[in-house]
Amino acid sequence: MPPDVAHPETPPPTPTPNAQSSPVHWPFLTRDVAALPAAIKRRYEDFEVDELPLYEPCGEGEHVYVHFEKAGLATMRAVNDLARALGLPRHAIGVAGLKDARAVARQTVSIERVDPDRVRALDIPRIRILSVTRHRNKLRIGHLRGNRFRIKLRETDLDRVVDVRRVMDTLAQRGVPNYFGSQRFGGRGDTWQIGQALLDDDFETAVELIAGRPGPSDTGAVLRARQLFGQGRYDDAARAWPYGFREPQRVCRVMAKTHGNARRAILSLERRMLEFYVSAWQSWLFNEVLSERVDELDRVANGDLAFKHDNGAVFRVESAEIEQPRADRFEISATGPLFGHRMTRPGGNADHIEQGVIQRHGRATDDLPRTGLFRCNGGRRALRFRPEEPLVDVGGDDAGPFIELQFTLPAGCYATSVLREICKDRMEEGLLEEE
């Protein structure tokens, strides 16, 4: 590892798995640099994302590729608005990636069998059509090369820009811990617990987590809806949920119709949501494994399953001494588990760590579902990723001074994973005024 990177002698803290009580602070790689208090997303334009396509549309075919800019909308909300404006079902629209709501994001969707001129003429709040062309296939999740971010850190000490550059240099050399971000675990941080309940066939707990069990982060109409659900007033709860909360609304309606049949309520949800909950459980366990290896995430050991960054292939490390120079050049990285029947187990200490994590959750790799709605296919995921073309600068605008970050990340990697290494647990998020 680079000799100029300090590592504290104390072991990393154990993450707290109680999502309802306090946020989990997975161990940081750059614990030698003090937290930088800062605020993000005070305005939508403080967090800009440009999707980098995996390929360019060819200009012909039955799928219309629409490059658009959205502000203050989650990707699926924008998809719903586009579908509604065009009179199409939502599944007629394909996306390559999902972008945050509180941001300005430029991305591409594909729309089946629509007149391009109709798309160009659309006038939808918070959506601006940038270009329209054709291609032969539908976009699907993962059909992107990466994302370019431009992020402003406000309400912070500009003199500490030197520390920000120091952190970014370390991340560029050693890699960013590839934790799944908070988006994967929902606003309450409990989607993984829903997934675990589904794997345990505990449908009562699953519906309570989706639509009931008020927590400290619940306020306003959401809090009221959860309270009504807890009182068994399912019809009232369904009406109380705000617009956009599709899954809790559906659960409440089915619970009312079936006199509290939790299993039928769960099975009424779309397959993609059930798969998402199970995926969140896999993601949580990956984070737990990574938290135990974070201080040596740029190392490979005998028995590791290593990821080749140029083509995504995975191979077993037979000689760490031979392979470590490749890890130093960021050609390869050790991987962690996405537990499932297709996942290959590593050897050595990596396997010891992974088996300890899944056993703590009362599971074994071999007893995870192979078929059905809750099947766990599994796989491997790199423990780190590299931010490309990082830039750090100081600036100001009509909203005040800021430190600006720019960097490019591979598809599937989270900008918040970079930000958390800079701000640690001192990052605030949210608009100054709801727009």
C-alpha angles and dihedrals in degrees: 000000000000109000094222095063113095121215123195117235094228115091119249115270119262110251117245110240096199101105094181097057108044138349116270115245106202110204116276126231093214099051088140089072116070120241117271111220107222144143127233134193095024084146128018091245090057088078114045125177128187116193113223110214123230089219138001121250113257096221098247138071139075096284118085113213112212120194108197144162122232130188125195095359132108113233095251091048088053089048090051091050092049092048092049093048091051096041092240134132114258093243089064088074122075126200133195097203143001119242132198121265097225095062145069105254132179114201144143132248130183122226124197123233100345131139108253091217090060089055093048090053095054117124108190125160113257092005124100120186110224104176140349128204140143137259138172102242140047119254115247134188108285096029091124136089096218144290134274114217132200111185133177120210109206135185090034142121108270091197088069093066085107089063091048090054090048091054092046091050090052092048091049090051102038102020137246117280102255096225117160104250131237090266089072092057100045132235092300095041093236108106089104089056089053088052092050091050090052091051088051091049086239097144094164092061091044095055091044091054092047099046109007141029100087112224136194092267094056117099141160119357093356092056091048092050092051091049092051090050090052089054090054092248093133099163091051090047092052090054093045097057111101122241114286099033093110100159098049090045092052093046090052093049094049092045088054093047095047098040094249102323100162095185093056090045091055094045090053090068121097115270092239091060093050089049089049092055092050089046089053089056091051089048093052092053090048088055090051091053092047091050088061093050102036097109091059100032090129092057131083124207135196109282094025119134103229127206120222107219095203097060109004096246119148125213137173117256108233096171119027090188091061097041101042095082088058089052089049088056089049091242092124138019136191115257137221131212133276091189116230143111094277093052117110114224118229124221135236123021093343091064091046091055095045096048090048091055097049092044090055086061092052095252142109126207092241096056098055115114115271096188140022133049094313099044117147111213094174134189143171130287129194114253092223144022134199126240108223127212095005117193128182122189143155122238147146142216139172089297093055140261124331146171109240124210127193125183142141122235132193118253113283096025123118127234088207088066088063094043094049090058089055101041099025106189094339100082120118122197133194145079118285086224126012106249 
